[in-house]
Amino acid sequence: RQNRIGLTVSAKLAHAVQRNRLRRQLREIYRLHEGQFARGYDIVVVARSAAVDADFAVLERAYLNLAKKAGILSEADR
C-alpha cells in the first residue's frame, strides 16, 4: 500500500502565492525522498508560520527530522 500525503497551509499564514509555493516545496521534498519512507502511512503535514519564509534546505531537514522522529523512515535509510 502506498503512502497518502495531506498538506495544509492556513490562509492566516500568507497570501495564496506563498501558500501554494510552500505546498509545492513540501510535495517535492516528499517526492525526492519517497523511497526512504515506510509504506502504508497516511502523512499529514501542517505548515506553521516559520515555514513560509524558510529555505528549501531548512524545510527538507525539518521534514526528514520529523519523519524520523515519527518512525516512518524505513530502517535501511536511518
Contacts in CASP RR format, 6 or more apart in sequence:
PFRMAT RR
TARGET T0000
AUTHOR 0000-0000-0000
METHOD contacts of the structure
MODEL  1
RQNRIGLTVSAKLAHAVQRNRLRRQLREIYRLHEGQFARGYDIVVVARSA
AVDADFAVLERAYLNLAKKAGILSEADR
1 39 0 8 1.000
1 40 0 8 1.000
2 39 0 8 1.000
2 40 0 8 1.000
3 34 0 8 1.000
3 37 0 8 1.000
3 39 0 8 1.000
3 40 0 8 1.000
3 41 0 8 1.000
3 42 0 8 1.000
3 43 0 8 1.000
4 41 0 8 1.000
4 42 0 8 1.000
4 43 0 8 1.000
5 27 0 8 1.000
5 30 0 8 1.000
5 43 0 8 1.000
5 44 0 8 1.000
5 45 0 8 1.000
6 42 0 8 1.000
6 43 0 8 1.000
6 44 0 8 1.000
6 45 0 8 1.000
7 23 0 8 1.000
7 26 0 8 1.000
7 27 0 8 1.000
7 44 0 8 1.000
7 45 0 8 1.000
7 47 0 8 1.000
8 44 0 8 1.000
8 45 0 8 1.000
8 46 0 8 1.000
8 47 0 8 1.000
9 19 0 8 1.000
9 22 0 8 1.000
9 23 0 8 1.000
9 47 0 8 1.000
9 51 0 8 1.000
10 47 0 8 1.000
11 19 0 8 1.000
13 19 0 8 1.000
13 22 0 8 1.000
13 47 0 8 1.000
13 48 0 8 1.000
13 49 0 8 1.000
13 51 0 8 1.000
13 52 0 8 1.000
14 22 0 8 1.000
14 52 0 8 1.000
18 52 0 8 1.000
19 52 0 8 1.000
22 47 0 8 1.000
22 51 0 8 1.000
22 52 0 8 1.000
23 47 0 8 1.000
25 56 0 8 1.000
25 59 0 8 1.000
26 45 0 8 1.000
26 47 0 8 1.000
26 59 0 8 1.000
26 63 0 8 1.000
29 56 0 8 1.000
29 59 0 8 1.000
29 60 0 8 1.000
29 63 0 8 1.000
29 64 0 8 1.000
30 37 0 8 1.000
30 43 0 8 1.000
30 63 0 8 1.000
32 60 0 8 1.000
33 60 0 8 1.000
33 63 0 8 1.000
33 64 0 8 1.000
35 74 0 8 1.000
35 77 0 8 1.000
36 64 0 8 1.000
36 67 0 8 1.000
36 73 0 8 1.000
36 74 0 8 1.000
36 77 0 8 1.000
37 43 0 8 1.000
37 67 0 8 1.000
37 72 0 8 1.000
37 73 0 8 1.000
37 74 0 8 1.000
38 71 0 8 1.000
38 72 0 8 1.000
38 73 0 8 1.000
38 74 0 8 1.000
41 72 0 8 1.000
43 67 0 8 1.000
43 72 0 8 1.000
45 63 0 8 1.000
51 59 0 8 1.000
51 62 0 8 1.000
54 62 0 8 1.000
64 73 0 8 1.000
67 73 0 8 1.000
68 78 0 8 1.000
END
